């Protein structure tokens, strides 16, 4: 089966051109309108595959995996008759459409603007919000592909897709970047170490985790602070601990850690606030690694601030990999004008983005659904048709 394109000033003219050459019996694979130039009206281009019957009667190799039920539809030809495609024909049609999308993607790569409206609009919003261009393009491509599949199933023109529809589908594609955090079987006692550079908001996060009923439910939490580098670093932590009825133990050296854990053996969750030092400093990461070996955490959360640039965020992610963090927390999302950079951190299945912090309020500024928190901060909620 081969494909061929015909053009005309209207959809009917394009279809009539196809009929003149191929007769009445063909499948419509794609219908689109090309943009005009120099004030001229664009042309309609219809892409078709002739001789459906010959395809259905021909011997076919074992059919590849067929996409979902949305493709199990009758396909009307230009004369109004219907052809009911079998499984192998649907698979072949799907493969052809995939080839066409790949060709379109290669054509876009050579253009300054990689998308047509309304997807060009969505791409611009993501890039302006700080989403890395490569990820923004991938997200919009997935959005365009999904809406194209739906339009094909419903036999409608992609030109009728609105900006609002595109943005709603784009949000769904963004949600798929975030791994759902299902509650796991609870150990008798959990020890959560919180690590990250100075100024990232680790101590504030500790208090929010301890106070938030949605994180550890009714389990009793306690705090161990190992931050001995900043004068008065634990004064605020102890004050909040007193308000929340959460014990706070301050230790001075590694030998105190086993004793502190023993004293807190009746608590379900122990949160460990580690020193905030730059990972670029000589010896800071090896020292923290030694401390974690003594703490023996069941979970290690890496905390990074959204105030950092995307390149620096990626750099710090790499530097902290030696500590084997199990989850990522991004703080201060409300303090950046480019919240989209967070999406550049959300596609690593080995380091899921678990929480988002968006302010100083304890515990309400801790967002447990990271995907929805990021979407709310992106400019995708206003209708812009």
N, C-alpha and C positions, 0 to 999 in steps of 0.2 A: 504494500500500500504506500502511495506517495502523496505528498501534499502540495498544494499550489494556491497562490494568492491572486485575487482579482480586486480591482479598485473601481470606484465610481463616485460621483458627486453626492449620491444618496445610497442608503443601504440597498434599496431595490435595484438601482443601476448596477451596483457591485454584484448582486446575486444574479441579475440577468446576464452579465458578462460570463459568469460561471456556467449558467445554463447553456449559453450559445456554444461553449467549447465542450462541456462535459455532459450535457443533457440534464434530465431531471433528477437523476439518481446519484446523490452525493451527500456526504456528511459535512456539516458546518463545525469546524474546530475552533474558530476564533472570529470575532467581529470587533473592529475597533476603528476609531477615527483619528487620522493623523493630524497634527497641528498644521495650520496654514502658515504661509510666509508672505511677507511684503503685502499684508492686507488681504490676501486671498484666502478663500475658505478651504479648510482641510478636506482631504479625501477619505471616504470610507473604504476600509480594506477588509475583505472577507477571506479567510483561509479555510480551504475545504480539502476533503479527501474523496476522490471519486470512487464509483463502483463498490458500494457497500456490499452488494450481493456477492460479488466475486471474492471479497474478503471473507465473508461468512462461509462460503462454500469451499474455500481453499483449505488445504491441510495446514494446521497450525502446530508449532512445537508446544511443549508443555507450557501452560500459561504461567506467567509470573504472578506473584501475589497481587491481588486486586485491591484497590483502595476501598474505602468504606461505602455504606449503602447509598450515599448521596449520588453515586455514579450509576446505581442500578435504576436508571430512568429510561423512558422511551425518548428517542431523539427524532424530532420532526425535521423533514427536509424542506427545501424551499417551495415545493409544490403543495405542502400541507399534509403529505402522507407521513406515516411513522414507520421507523425501522426499529425493531426490538433487538438490541445487541446482546450477544451471548457473553459469557465470562471472558473468553479469550479476546474477543473484539474490544471489550471495555478495557482490558489490560493493555492492548495495543494502542488504543486511543489515549489512555493515560500516559503511556510512554512517549507518544508523539507530542502531547502537550508539554511534558517535562522537557523534551528537547527544545521546543519552541521557547519555553521560559528561560532555558540556559542561553539560547541565542540572544534573547532580549537582554539578558543580564550582561552579556559581553558587549552588546551595542551600547548599553547604558554606561559601561565602564569607560568608554571613550568620550562621553559627554561631560560637560561641566556640571549640569544638573542631572543626577542619575535617575530621576523619576518624573512622571507626568502627574498632573493634578488628579485626585486630591492627595496623592502619596508624596508628591514633592513638598506640599505644605507640612505634612507630618514629619518628613525627614528634616526640614528646616527647624521645626520646633525642638526636636530631639537634640540636634547639634547645638542650637543656641542654649539649651538647658545643660550642656556639658557632657552629653553622652558621646563617648568616643565614636568617630565617624564610621569605623568599620562595623561596630556593633549597631549603630543607628541604621546603617544600610541593611544589615542582616535582618533587623527587626521589621523594617518597612517592607523588605522583600517578602518576608513571611506573611505579613499583613496583606500585601497585594495578592500573593498566591492564594491565601485562604479565601479572600473575597472573590477572586477570579473563579475559584472552584464553585463557590456558592452561586455566583452569577451564571456560570455555565449550566449548573443543575436547574436553575430557575428560568433559563432561557431569557436572560435580560442582558442589556448592554452595560459593560463596565463604565461607560461614560455617565451612567445614572448614579454611580456611587458617590455619596456626599462626604464632606469632610467629617461630619459627626459620625457617620458609619465607619469611616476609616479609623478615626481616633478610638472608637469603642473597641474595634478589633485589635488595634495596636495595644491597648491596655491589656487585653487578654494575652497577647504575645509576651508582654512584659511580665505578667504574672507567672508565666511558664518558666521564667528564669530562676524563680525562687523555689527552693526545695521545701515542701511542707514539713513542718517540725512536729512530727507525731510524738506523743508522750510515750516514753520507753518504760520498761520495767524498772521500778525504783530499787536502788541498792539500799542496804540498811543505813548507810551514811554516804553522802556525796560530798566531795571536796572539789570546789570550783576555783581554779586559779585564774586571776584576771591580769593579763599582761598588756603592755603597750608603751609607747613613748610618753615622755612627760607632756602634760597638758592635754592628753587625749580624753580625759574625763573618766578615768578608771574608778576613782574613789566615789564619784557621784553615781556611777553605774552600780557599784557595790550596794549602795544604800537603796537604790531603786529595785534591784533584784531582791533584796532582803524584805522590802516592804510591799512589793507587788503580789497581790493574792493570786494572780493568774499564772505566776511563774512556778512557785513551789507549793501552791495551794495552802493547805493548813499545816505544812511541815515546819518545824521550828528551825530557824536559821541563826547562825552565829558568824562573827567576823573575826578574822585574824589579819592584822596589818603588819607587814614586814618593811614598810617604808621608813627607813631610818636616816634618809639623806636630807630631808627637808625639815627645817625647824618648825615645830608646831603643826606638822602635816596631819596628825591624827586628832587634833583638837575638835575640828568640825565633825569628823567621823564619830568620835565618842559622844558628842552632843546629840547627833542624830540617833545614834544607837540607844542612848538613854530615852529619847522621845519614843522610839519604836519598840522599846523593851527588847532590844537585840544586844547581847553581850559583845563587847569589842575587846580583844586581847592584843596588846602591842608587844612585839618581840624585838629583841635587840640583836640577836645573832642566830645562826642556824641551829645551834644546840637547843634553843628554846622551842623550836617547832614541834618536836615529838611530844614535849610536855604540854604544850598548848592544845594539841590535838587530843591528848588523853583527858585533859580537863573538860573538853567539849564533847566527850564520847556520847553523851545523852542527846546531842542535837542531831537532827536529820541532815542538815545542810551546813557546810562550813565554807564561807566565802573568803578567799585569801587575796588581799590587796597587796600587789607586789610593787617594788620601787619603780617610779617613772623616770627612766633614763633613756637618752637617745641611743638607738641601736647602732649609730655610727661611732659612738664613743668606744675607745679602746677598752676591751675587757668587759663591757657591760653585758653583752649577750652571754658569754661563757659564765659569768657570775650568776646571771639569772637562771641559766640552765642548771647549774649546781644547786641553786635554791629549789627549783622545781623537782629535782631528783630526791630531795629530802622531803618536800611536801607530799609527793606522790599523788597528784590530783587525778580525779576521775574524769575531769573535763577542764580544758584550758581555753579560755576565751581571749581572743586578740581584739583589742580596742583601738580603733583608728578614728581620727576626727575628719569630718567632711570638709573642714577648712583647708585641708591639704590639697595640693594639686594632684591630678590623676597620675602623673609620672611618679611623684613622690609616694603616693599610696601604693602603686605597684612595686616600687623599690622596697618599701617597708614590709609589704607582704612577703617578698622574697627573703628579706633579712630574718624575719621571724619564723620562717619555715623550719629552721633547726630546732625550735622549741616544740614542734609538732602540735600546733593549735588545732582544736577540734571544732571551733566555731568562731565566727566573726561578728563584731558589734561595731556599728558606725554611729558616732555621736555628733552632736551639733549640726544636724542636717538643716536646722532652721537658721543657721548662721552662714550659709553659703548661697550665692546667687546662681550656682551651677549644680543643683542637686543631681542632675543626670549622671554625673561622674560615678555615682554609687553603682549604676548598672554595670560598669566596667569591673566591679568586684563580685558580681552576683552569679557568675556562670561557672564557678568551680565547685563540682560536687563533693570534693574532699574538704572544702572549707565553706560550709553553708553560712549565709548571712542570716543570723538568728534574730537579732534585735536591732531596732533603730531608736536612738535617743534624740528628742527634738526640743529639749528645754531643760530648765532647772527644777521644775515641779517634781516632787517625790510623792508617789511613784508614777503619777499620771503621764509624765512626758516620756515614759518608756513604751515604745510601740512593739507589741509582740508579733504582729503581722508585718514583716519587713516589706513585702511586696506592695501591700496597700499603702503603707506609709510613704514609700518612694513615689508611687503613682499620684498621691495627693499633692506632693510637692512639685510635680511636673506640670507644665502648662497644657494639660490635656482634658481639663474638666469643663471648659467653656465651649458652648456651641458656636462654631465659626463658619457656618455655611454661607 
